[in-house]
Amino acid sequence: MAMTAKQLELQLERVKKLESNVTFQFGNVAKLMELDAIEHLQGSDLNLTAFRVLRTVETFERISMADLARHMVTDNAQISRTASNLRSRGLVEFESDPGNQRRKMVVLTEAGHVKLGEVDIRFKARQDAVRACLGDDLCLALTECFERLRVHFAR
């Protein structure tokens, strides 16, 4: 059944209303970026959470499980399962923290560095494409906006 001009007009107004909601837009972009990241991981044996854990551990070099969960904004149980899986695959190892024996520190192994390197080229191309799409000034402004939003929502 074909829509009337009035129905199409109403539908367009509804779409405009939805798309004018900035938090709705952020949600959509976040989901699209997540799907894109999953696509970039195709053919590797990493899922998105495992990749993010490896990337975060590499960035910090040595990080506690609690800090890993906090930086990734992911619950401790999922981080623990993912890190344990990566450990069983020889991609990370756990070390004790001399200052707190109960704290488990996560460190990338040489195999973890190699695995991360295998997918790095894909994500560098992705980063370059985003920078080409937005330009340096907008990327900087967007980074500043994200930091403000992170602070706002982290309270």
C-alpha positions in Angstrom: 0.0 0.0 0.0 1.5 3.3 -1.1 1.9 6.1 1.5 0.1 9.4 0.9 1.9 12.7 0.6 0.6 13.6 4.1 1.9 10.3 5.6 5.3 10.8 3.9 5.5 14.3 5.3 4.6 13.1 8.8 7.3 10.3 8.5 9.9 12.8 7.4 9.1 15.1 10.4 9.5 12.1 12.7 12.9 11.2 11.2 14.0 14.9 11.6 12.9 14.9 15.2 14.8 11.7 16.0 17.9 12.8 14.1 17.9 16.2 15.9 18.5 14.3 19.2 22.2 14.5 19.7 22.4 11.6 22.1 20.5 9.4 19.6 23.0 10.4 17.0 25.9 9.5 19.3 24.3 6.1 19.9 23.9 5.5 16.2 27.5 6.5 15.4 28.8 4.4 18.2 26.9 1.3 16.9 28.1 1.9 13.4 31.7 2.3 14.5 31.4 -0.9 16.5 30.1 -2.8 13.5 32.9 -1.3 11.4 35.5 -2.4 14.0 34.0 -5.9 14.0 34.3 -5.9 10.2 38.0 -4.9 10.5 38.6 -7.9 12.8 37.2 -10.4 10.2 39.7 -13.1 9.5 41.5 -12.7 12.8 40.7 -14.8 15.8 40.0 -11.7 18.0 36.5 -10.4 18.9 36.1 -6.7 19.6 36.4 -7.0 23.4 39.6 -9.0 23.1 41.0 -6.5 20.7 40.1 -3.6 23.0 41.7 -5.4 26.0 44.9 -6.0 24.0 45.0 -2.4 22.8 44.4 -1.0 26.3 47.0 -3.3 27.9 49.5 -2.3 25.2 48.8 1.4 25.8 49.3 1.2 29.6 52.0 -1.6 29.3 50.9 -3.0 32.7 47.4 -2.4 34.0 45.2 -3.9 36.8 42.0 -5.8 35.9 40.0 -3.1 37.7 41.6 -0.2 35.8 41.2 -2.2 32.6 37.4 -2.5 33.2 37.2 1.2 34.2 39.0 2.4 31.1 37.0 0.1 28.8 33.7 1.0 30.6 33.0 -2.7 30.8 32.0 -4.8 33.7 34.7 -6.7 35.7 33.3 -10.1 34.9 33.6 -9.6 31.1 37.1 -8.2 31.5 38.1 -11.1 33.7 36.7 -13.7 31.2 38.3 -12.0 28.2 41.7 -11.5 29.9 41.6 -15.2 31.1 40.9 -16.3 27.6 43.7 -14.2 26.2 46.0 -15.6 28.9 45.1 -19.2 27.9 46.0 -18.2 24.3 49.4 -16.8 25.5 48.6 -13.2 24.5 48.7 -11.7 27.9 50.0 -12.8 31.3 49.1 -11.9 34.8 51.5 -10.6 37.3 51.0 -9.7 41.0 51.3 -6.2 42.1 54.1 -5.8 44.7 52.1 -3.1 46.4 48.9 -5.1 46.6 49.0 -8.9 46.4 45.3 -9.2 45.7 45.6 -7.0 42.6 46.1 -8.8 39.3 48.1 -6.9 36.7 47.8 -7.7 33.0 50.8 -7.5 30.6 51.0 -8.2 26.9 53.2 -11.1 25.9 55.4 -11.0 22.8 52.7 -13.1 21.1 50.1 -10.5 22.2 52.2 -7.8 20.5 52.4 -9.8 17.4 48.7 -10.5 17.3 47.9 -6.9 17.8 50.3 -6.0 15.0 48.4 -8.3 12.7 45.3 -6.1 12.9 47.0 -2.7 13.6 47.3 -1.9 9.9 43.5 -2.3 9.4 42.8 0.1 12.3 45.4 2.6 11.2 43.7 2.7 7.8 40.4 3.2 9.7 41.8 6.1 11.8 43.3 7.7 8.6 39.9 7.4 6.9 38.2 9.1 9.8 40.8 11.9 9.9 40.4 12.3 6.1 36.6 12.5 6.5 36.7 15.1 9.3 40.0 16.9 8.9 42.5 17.6 11.7 40.6 20.6 13.2 37.3 18.7 13.5 39.1 15.6 14.9 40.6 17.8 17.6 37.3 19.5 18.4 35.5 16.1 18.5 38.2 14.8 20.9 37.6 17.7 23.2 33.8 17.2 23.0 34.1 13.6 23.8 36.3 14.4 26.9 33.6 16.8 28.1 30.9 14.2 27.6 33.0 11.5 29.3 33.4 13.7 32.3 29.7 14.6 32.3 28.5 11.1 32.1 31.1 9.7 34.5 29.9 11.6 37.5 
